């Protein structure tokens, strides 16, 4: 293993990363052994690693003058941290952001040469494990800085870190005054700063005034550390304006096919397809209700498909219909299928009155998320965001990974 400069693309900033692309992991089966086999599952996920890699390449091209990293926290946004990391590494990504030390250690097992930052910072008691796994904490408070520096001095060596500076999110991060105090001391002894970063609160709404304020504050903070590479842009920040790109960008939701902005069509390819098994198709007389609470009745003699997924699978209860208000929808063979009534723990009901019986029958599979039902369509119906649906994907689903030859 050696320390070298990132090679993600020509004319990129001089950001030091650990490089060792020997002995990559080999995933011999497209199926995940941690999940049930398809014949035992109510739903199945197909995860297109080629689409994931293509989305990273698209963002890498947009951020042409910056290094393009990847946020793969939340178990790779619900689709498998190790598989995501391996696919993106092979696509050319060398730098990754996770939330927790445990995620970083899991990723290190499959990517010995990657640069891995831990966004939630330094956990007391985890210092030795983080150093052993070559994880870089993102330090966001004077206490974290002092703890990491003290640990480094106990080893009589320098340890890398990133500095998180709050520019308006008011979540994690140093205030400007705290960052100024640290910079005035030329950093705490024992710490080698590799990156300064902040996080945009409203980048999904490009015209929000906080975006410009955060950009201005980050530029001021960057002046405190002129020799250290800087990172501000998440997925939406990448798509908004090159002014947010700085030296390194950190896409998340856009990698996985989610919409990063609210004001334009989503340019990213879908990565996850969720299909569910039809258990039975039943006739419901006009005026009868369907499901718990009798909150939704059919207005005509109807055929209703009962499908083997529910909120125990991460399909949020709020996605159902009630009192004439439409919920989410499914898809099969060119037919849009409205939800009928509440989502229950293990089941949903879909109106299939207009679908031919040769298509809609016991054992058929309906798409609930994918190329016809976008993750953001599903999320809007439930009053939430695509991030929540992806990270809630259940272990009860069978999982199949495709595009392995490109991953």
C-alpha positions in Angstrom: 0.0 0.0 0.0 1.2 3.5 -0.8 0.2 7.1 -0.4 -0.3 8.7 -3.7 -2.4 11.4 -5.5 -6.0 10.7 -6.6 -6.2 9.6 -10.2 -10.0 10.0 -10.8 -9.3 12.4 -13.7 -6.9 14.9 -15.2 -6.6 18.5 -14.0 -8.2 17.5 -10.7 -7.1 19.2 -7.4 -4.2 17.7 -5.6 -6.0 15.7 -2.9 -4.0 13.0 -1.2 -5.7 9.6 -1.0 -4.7 6.1 -0.2 -4.3 4.0 -3.3 -4.3 0.3 -3.5 -6.4 -1.3 -6.2 -5.0 -4.8 -5.8 -7.2 -7.8 -4.8 -10.6 -6.3 -5.3 -13.5 -8.2 -3.8 -15.2 -10.9 -5.8 -19.0 -11.2 -5.5 -19.7 -14.5 -7.1 -23.5 -14.5 -6.9 -25.9 -11.8 -8.1 -28.1 -12.7 -5.1 -27.5 -11.5 -1.5 -27.1 -14.3 1.0 -28.3 -11.9 3.8 -31.8 -11.8 2.2 -34.4 -14.5 1.5 -34.6 -16.4 -1.8 -37.2 -15.2 -4.2 -39.5 -18.1 -3.7 -39.6 -17.3 0.0 -40.2 -13.6 -0.2 -43.2 -11.3 -0.7 -41.1 -8.7 -2.6 -37.9 -8.6 -4.7 -35.4 -5.9 -5.3 -33.3 -5.6 -8.5 -30.4 -3.3 -8.0 -28.7 -2.1 -11.2 -25.0 -1.5 -10.4 -24.3 -0.4 -13.9 -26.9 2.4 -13.5 -25.2 3.3 -10.2 -21.8 3.5 -11.9 -23.3 5.5 -14.8 -24.8 8.0 -12.4 -21.5 8.5 -10.7 -19.8 9.0 -14.1 -22.4 11.6 -15.1 -21.8 13.6 -11.9 -18.1 13.2 -12.3 -18.4 14.8 -15.7 -20.5 17.7 -14.4 -18.0 18.4 -11.7 -15.2 18.4 -14.2 -12.8 20.5 -12.1 -13.4 18.8 -8.8 -12.8 15.3 -7.5 -16.1 13.3 -7.4 -16.5 11.3 -4.2 -19.5 9.3 -3.1 -21.7 9.3 0.0 -22.6 5.7 0.8 -23.9 6.0 4.4 -27.1 4.3 5.5 -25.9 1.0 4.1 -25.3 2.5 0.7 -28.7 4.3 0.8 -30.3 1.0 1.6 -29.0 -1.0 -1.3 -25.9 -2.6 0.3 -22.8 -0.7 1.3 -20.2 -3.3 0.2 -21.8 -3.8 -3.2 -22.2 0.0 -3.7 -18.6 0.7 -2.7 -17.2 -2.0 -4.9 -19.2 -0.8 -8.0 -18.2 2.8 -7.5 -14.6 2.0 -6.9 -14.5 0.1 -10.2 -16.2 3.0 -11.9 -13.3 5.2 -10.8 -14.4 6.7 -7.4 -11.6 6.7 -4.8 -13.1 8.7 -1.9 -16.2 7.7 0.2 -18.2 9.3 3.0 -20.0 7.2 5.6 -21.8 8.3 8.7 -20.5 5.8 11.3 -17.2 4.1 12.2 -18.9 0.7 11.8 -19.8 1.6 8.2 -16.3 2.7 7.6 -14.8 -0.5 8.9 -17.2 -2.6 6.8 -16.2 -0.6 3.7 -12.5 -0.9 4.5 -12.8 -4.7 4.4 -13.8 -4.6 0.7 -11.8 -1.4 -0.4 -8.4 -1.5 1.2 -7.2 1.4 -0.9 -10.1 3.8 -0.6 -10.1 7.1 1.3 -12.9 6.9 3.8 -14.3 9.8 5.8 -16.7 9.4 8.8 -19.2 12.2 8.7 -20.5 11.8 12.2 -17.1 12.5 13.6 -15.1 11.0 16.4 -16.7 8.6 18.8 -15.0 8.4 22.2 -13.5 5.0 22.6 -13.4 4.4 18.8 -10.0 6.2 18.2 -7.9 3.0 18.0 -10.3 1.2 15.7 -10.6 4.2 13.4 -6.9 4.5 13.1 -6.4 0.8 12.5 -9.0 0.9 9.7 -7.5 4.1 8.3 -10.7 6.1 8.7 -10.6 9.8 8.7 -13.0 11.5 11.2 -14.8 14.6 10.2 -14.3 16.8 13.3 -17.0 19.3 14.0 -16.4 20.5 17.6 -13.4 21.7 19.6 -13.8 18.7 21.9 -13.5 16.3 18.9 -10.4 18.1 17.7 -8.8 18.0 21.1 -9.6 14.3 21.6 -8.2 13.3 18.2 -5.1 15.5 18.7 -4.6 14.0 22.2 -4.8 10.5 20.8 -2.4 11.3 18.0 0.1 12.8 20.5 -0.1 9.6 22.6 1.1 7.7 19.5 3.7 10.4 18.7 2.4 10.8 15.2 0.2 12.9 13.0 -3.3 11.6 12.1 -5.5 12.8 9.3 -8.8 14.6 9.8 -11.4 16.7 8.0 -12.9 19.8 9.6 -16.6 20.4 9.4 -17.5 24.1 9.5 -21.2 25.0 10.0 -22.4 27.6 7.5 -26.1 27.7 8.3 -27.4 24.1 8.7 -27.0 24.4 12.6 -26.5 20.7 12.9 -22.9 19.6 13.2 -19.8 21.7 12.6 -17.5 24.4 14.0 -18.7 27.9 14.2 -16.6 30.4 12.2 -15.1 31.7 15.4 -14.1 28.2 16.5 -12.6 27.5 13.1 -10.7 30.8 13.3 -9.3 29.9 16.7 -8.1 26.6 15.4 -6.6 28.1 12.3 -4.8 30.7 14.4 -3.1 28.0 16.3 -2.0 26.4 13.0 -4.1 23.3 13.9 -3.9 21.2 17.1 -0.6 19.3 17.3 -0.9 15.8 16.0 -3.7 16.5 13.5 -3.1 16.8 9.7 -6.1 18.4 8.1 -7.0 16.8 4.7 -10.3 18.5 3.9 -12.6 21.2 5.1 -16.3 20.8 4.4 -19.7 22.1 5.1 -23.2 21.0 4.1 -25.9 22.7 2.2 -29.3 22.9 3.8 -31.5 23.9 0.9 -29.7 23.0 -2.3 -32.7 21.1 -3.5 -34.4 24.5 -3.9 -31.8 26.4 -5.9 -33.4 29.8 -5.4 -33.5 29.6 -1.6 -31.6 32.5 -0.2 -29.7 30.3 2.3 -27.7 28.8 -0.5 -26.0 32.0 -1.3 -25.4 32.8 2.3 -23.8 29.4 2.9 -21.6 29.8 -0.1 -20.4 33.2 1.1 -19.7 31.8 4.6 -17.9 28.8 3.3 -15.7 31.0 1.1 -14.8 33.0 4.2 -14.0 29.8 6.2 -11.9 28.5 3.3 -9.7 31.5 3.6 -8.7 30.4 7.1 -7.2 27.2 5.6 -6.0 28.2 2.2 -3.8 25.1 1.7 -6.5 22.5 2.6 -8.9 21.2 -0.1 -12.5 22.2 0.3 -15.9 20.5 -0.2 -19.4 21.9 -0.1 -21.6 20.4 -2.8 -24.0 17.5 -2.2 -26.0 16.0 -5.2 -28.1 19.1 -5.6 -25.1 21.4 -5.1 -23.4 19.6 -8.0 -26.4 20.1 -10.3 -27.0 23.8 -9.2 -23.9 25.8 -10.0 -20.1 25.1 -10.4 -19.5 27.8 -7.8 -20.5 25.2 -5.2 -18.0 22.5 -6.5 -14.7 23.7 -4.9 -12.2 20.8 -4.8 -14.3 17.8 -4.0 -18.0 17.0 -4.4 -20.0 14.5 -2.3 -23.1 13.2 -4.2 -25.5 11.0 -2.4 -29.1 10.6 -3.5 -28.4 11.3 -7.2 -26.1 8.2 -7.3 -29.1 6.0 -6.4 -31.5 7.5 -8.9 -33.3 9.9 -6.6 -34.2 13.5 -7.6 -31.8 16.0 -6.0 -33.7 19.1 -7.1 -37.4 20.0 -6.9 -37.5 22.4 -9.9 -36.5 20.2 -12.8 -36.7 16.7 -14.3 -34.5 14.1 -12.7 -31.5 13.4 -15.0 -30.3 10.3 -13.1 -31.0 6.7 -14.1 -33.1 4.6 -11.7 -31.0 2.1 -9.8 -33.6 0.2 -7.6 -36.6 -1.7 -8.8 -39.1 -3.1 -6.2 -41.6 -5.7 -7.3 -44.2 -7.4 -5.1 -46.0 -10.7 -5.4 -49.7 -10.9 -6.0 -51.3 -13.3 -3.5 -54.9 -13.2 -4.7 -57.2 -11.2 -6.9 -60.7 -10.7 -5.4 -64.0 -9.1 -6.5 -65.2 -6.2 -4.3 -68.8 -5.0 -4.7 -69.5 -1.3 -5.3 -69.6 0.6 -2.1 -67.6 -2.0 -0.1 -64.5 -0.8 1.8 -61.0 -2.3 1.6 -58.5 -2.7 4.4 -58.2 -1.5 8.0 -60.4 1.3 9.2 -62.7 1.1 6.2 -61.2 4.4 5.1 -61.6 3.7 1.4 -64.5 2.2 -0.5 -64.7 1.3 -4.2 -67.1 3.3 -6.4 -67.8 0.5 -8.8 -67.7 -3.3 -8.9 -63.9 -3.8 -8.7 -61.2 -6.3 -8.9 -58.5 -5.8 -6.2 -55.1 -7.5 -6.1 -53.7 -8.2 -2.6 -50.0 -7.9 -2.7 -47.5 -9.3 -0.3 -45.7 -6.2 1.0 -46.5 -3.7 3.7 -45.0 -1.3 6.2 -42.9 -4.1 7.8 -41.0 -4.0 4.4 -40.5 -0.2 4.5 -43.5 0.6 2.4 -44.8 3.4 4.6 -48.3 3.3 5.9 -48.9 6.9 4.6 -48.6 5.7 1.0 -52.1 4.3 1.1 -55.3 6.0 -0.1 -58.1 7.2 2.2 -61.4 9.2 2.0 -61.0 9.7 -1.8 -57.5 11.0 -1.5 -55.2 9.0 -3.9 -52.2 7.2 -2.6 -49.2 5.7 -4.4 -49.5 3.5 -7.5 -48.1 0.3 -8.9 -47.4 -0.7 -12.5 -47.8 -3.8 -14.6 -47.6 -4.2 -18.4 -48.6 -0.6 -19.2 -51.3 -0.4 -16.5 -51.2 2.0 -13.6 -52.6 0.5 -10.4 -54.0 2.7 -7.7 -53.5 1.8 -4.0 -56.9 1.1 -2.3 -57.1 1.8 1.4 -54.4 1.6 4.0 -51.0 0.0 3.8 -51.0 -2.7 6.5 -48.0 -4.5 8.0 -47.6 -7.2 5.3 -50.1 -6.4 2.6 -51.4 -3.7 0.2 -54.4 -3.6 -2.1 -54.3 -2.4 -5.7 -57.2 -1.6 -8.0 -56.7 -3.9 -11.0 -60.3 -3.7 -12.5 -59.1 -2.6 -15.9 -56.2 -5.1 -16.1 -56.8 -8.3 -18.2 -56.9 -11.4 -16.1 -54.2 -13.0 -18.3 -51.9 -10.3 -16.9 -53.2 -9.9 -13.4 -53.4 -13.1 -11.5 -52.1 -14.9 -8.4 -48.3 -15.1 -8.7 -47.9 -12.0 -10.9 -45.3 -9.4 -9.9 -46.2 -5.7 -9.9 -43.7 -2.9 -9.9 -44.0 -0.6 -6.9 -40.8 1.4 -7.5 -38.5 1.5 -10.6 -38.6 2.9 -14.1 -42.3 3.4 -14.1 -42.9 4.3 -10.5 -40.0 6.7 -9.5 -38.8 6.5 -5.9 -39.8 10.2 -5.6 -43.3 9.4 -6.9 -43.7 6.9 -4.2 -42.2 9.2 -1.6 -44.5 12.1 -2.5 -47.6 9.9 -2.2 -46.5 9.2 1.4 -45.6 12.8 2.2 -41.8 12.1 2.5 -38.6 11.9 0.5 -36.9 9.3 -1.6 -34.1 9.0 0.9 -36.5 7.5 3.5 -37.9 4.9 1.2 -34.4 3.8 0.0 -32.9 3.5 3.5 -35.9 1.7 4.8 -35.7 -1.1 2.2 -36.4 -4.3 4.2 -34.3 -7.3 4.7 -37.5 -9.3 3.9 -37.0 -8.6 0.2 -35.1 -11.0 -2.0 -32.3 -9.0 -3.6 -30.6 -9.5 -7.0 -27.7 -7.4 -8.3 -27.4 -6.9 -12.0 -24.8 -5.1 -14.2 -22.1 -7.0 -12.3 -19.9 -7.1 -15.4 -19.7 -3.3 -15.3 -19.6 -3.0 -11.5 
